[in-house]
Amino acid sequence: MYNFKMKILFCFLCSLNLFLAPAAAGDLEKAADAAARQVAEEPRGLEELFDKSFFRHISLENLSSLFSGLYKEHGAVEAAVLVSSKASSGHFYFDTAKGLRIPVALSVEPANGKINGLFFRPAYKKDVTLRGVREGLAALPGRAGLLARRLGEKPENLEALGSDESFAIGSAFKLYVLGTLVRSKTPWDKVFNLREGDRSLPSGRLQDWPDDSPLTAHTLATLMISESDNTASDLLIDRLGRRKIEDSLASLGHSDPARLKPFLKTSEMFKLKSGTAAALKYLNLPAAEKYGFLDSLAKEPLEIEKFTRSPFGVDKVEWFASPADLCRAMEYLEREGGVKALEVMALNPGLSIPENAFLYAGYKGGSEPGVLSTTWLLKNKKSEWYCLSASWNDEADNLDQKKFLALMQSALNALAAAE
């Protein structure tokens, strides 16, 4: 929902020229090996390794600090393992002396073989089992839940922790908006015009677009899922209808639809979490009167400065679902969503997907103070479908996002290894 969401990377810097010829064979591997050697206490020779265009995005000093920080936290890189490559870019694993693996995306300038793009995802422990992930989640402060499940005619839970318990899920609620879009058979090319009342706060970009901008249902769904655009989701909630989404929840597999009523827009959530008085009034109203209160709340201005940066109302003012609920929503979208919905969910896979194991990965996550949630729909090379979902809540403190995402990366890898 918010710009705290899913900060899954240490660094993302890219200035690709897509119209140049592919890099010479071996340039990627040489560049990756050289970059791996820079993970050191005192990196040296960075200005020779990186293309000049790269330094438009980061200073030499900050780049050096990035590499030395990786060294202090994860140890020296012992091997740079090529996972996949095409043209002038590739994906690698940097395996470190501390038994950690860092997924890395790297690109080089075709003309000179120097690095012009670099992307580090969170490090994770190698060879962790699903049971190890469950134990890691169980040890976290607050509450955490997990479900790794084989879908299809013979469903099976491969690992579970509080999988039927309800958690705050942040922007993962947008799966229910997408599901209602599919269930209502709204044409993907149907056009909606952006109104002033649709605007929310970031994440996303549509809040800055002009009034009456025409947007197809497909564009809105794409932005809502891949970029977690809050304005896109609020527009769809308004045009589909709040009540229609609520009426769809059971069909989308939610076990307790009442927990999502009223089905809040992100702008409403921001306002409720910006003032204790408004939240208390809302919570103390009978269920039927909350809808009218939300209508009156629409007149209040959106002010990012008032939004709390610490957990607030995690167990009361939120969108709620269990890991099993989210897996059932994913299963519905796999079964009924068709090519368009699956393509939308695959645009942003969230973390590094083991390409040797999975042919498809659809994803939606959520993040707010005190809330983290991740859910994947996965298809392996045998055309078998799986779901992996986890949530972590803590009403008392902000969460260690890096630790949670490292566990989920391990879960993805363990699920891949099990196949």
Secondary structure, DSSP 8 states (H G I E B T S, - for coil): --TTTT---SEEEE---TTS----TTHHHHHHHHHHHT-SSS---HHHHB-GGGGGTS-HHHHHHHHHHHHHHH--EEEEEEEEEETTEEEEEEEETTSEEEEEEEEE-TTT--EEEEEE---EETT--HHHHHHHHHTSSSEEEEEEEE-SSS-EEEEEESTTS-EE-GGGGHHHHHHHHHHTT--TT-EEE--GGG---SSSSGGGS-TT-EEEHHHHHHHHHHS--HHHHHHHHHHH-HHHHHHHTTTTT-S-GGGG-S---HHHHHHHTT-HHHHHHHHHS-HHHHHHHHHHHTTS---GGGS-SS--STTTSS-EE-HHHHHHHHHHHHHHSHHHHHHHHHS--SS---TTTEEEEEEEEEEETTEEEEEEEEEETTS-EEEEEEEEE-SSS---HHHHHHHHHHHHHHHHHT-
